[in-house]
């Protein structure tokens, strides 16, 4: 008898869960206006450009440092295992 009661309770809980799910789906989803979407796209583009500029500055800094080491030491060893790269 207990098994039947637990089955009926499970069925009732499932039915309640289905009703709650239907109510949640009936609510309108959060919408973003076209203007808000354009603002977000603009912000993302600005951030992308900012990252690209930072990358160029870092690359230039690396190039300047490597050139300075070459000027001072006369070293042409710029591979990944060289002291120049490990010194960053």
Secondary structure, 3 states (H helix, E strand, C coil): CHHHHHHHHHHHHHHHHHHHHHHHHHCCCCCCCHHHHHHHHHHHHHHHHHHHHHHHHHHHHHHHHHHHHHHHHCCCCCCCCCHHHHCC
